[in-house]
Amino acid sequence: MELRDIEIFLTLAEELHFSRTAHRLHVTQARVSQSIKKQERLIGGLLFERTSRAVRLTPLGEQLRRELGAGYRQIMDGVAAARTAARGTGTLTVGTIGPHSWMLSDAVALLRTRLPAVQVRFREIQPPAPLDLLRSGDVDIAVLWLPVEEPDLTVGPVIHTSRTLLMTGASHPYARRDAVRLEDLADCVFVASRSLPAYMEEALNPFRTPSGRPVPRGPQISTWQEALTAVATGQAVASVSGDIADFYPWPNLAFVPIVDAPPARWAPVWRTAAESPLVRSFTQALSDAPPTTGEDCWCALPAPASGADGA
């Protein structure tokens, strides 16, 4: 069934009048009749009851209207979004954690060079609940640490790697060390997340050391500010990416390298069903932006093997 025929059917189902449908769609009444007859032949049953006084949907027509309606709206919304992107207009909402909105400035500048009329807005993502704003639709794309293994989300190429540091209060015994190892984490109490997927928590804050010793959990936190406060007041510790030490140099916080921890990897993530031309354009800008040198650097890196870190 062609898109135009679907449009004619849905409009007639709403108007229940051939002449008004033709006028609304700027076609002839004969075109409307031909389209409906073609659809009825294709389906093998009547979609409308026609009399000299009225037009009514048959039960088969009602069923088709329900099934086609939502899909047609999604298609037309997608077409509208594509047209908007082709004109270089629209708004893209990006979710970031901590200092990462500032670190994406080169990619944003590149996107604006390519699409000058596009507006980019940022929303703060809370590390204890990194997927919430994506799932609610409040952000179009988010930059998150890996892995992200959700069937409804798509993970783009890795754009950033950073060291993994242990964030402690200034009075913590480890605060005076030059470095710690993963095995040392069993002697610490870590903040606990209320809604963070366990596999994402494990990537930064492991539940067990390499030898199998459990890593204790302490206060539950819901926001990044709560995590900072819990650590700064000596209630717990947390493993963080190296960027955090540069942007949160609180006098009552210390950052100690975990020498045998794997680096944190960061990538853009978006809802598969809501992928748009603007999302693809921004993902390309993230990959094309010039790399930043340094131990914790934003840079264009090869994409991970298919399925390695995403759906």
Secondary structure by P-SEA (a helix, b strand, c coil): ccaaaaaaaaaaaaaccaaaaaaaacccaaaaaaaaaaaaaaacccccccccccccccaaaaaaaaaaaaaaaaaaaaaaaaaaaaacbbbbbbbbcccccccaaaaaaaaaaacccbbbbbbbbbccccccccccccccbbbbcccccccccccccccbbbbbbbbbcccccccccccccccccccbbbbbbccccaaaaaaccccccccbbbbbbccccccaaaaaaaaaaccbbbbbccccccccccccbbbbbcccccbbbbbbbcccccccaaaaaaaaaaaaccccccccccccccccccccccc
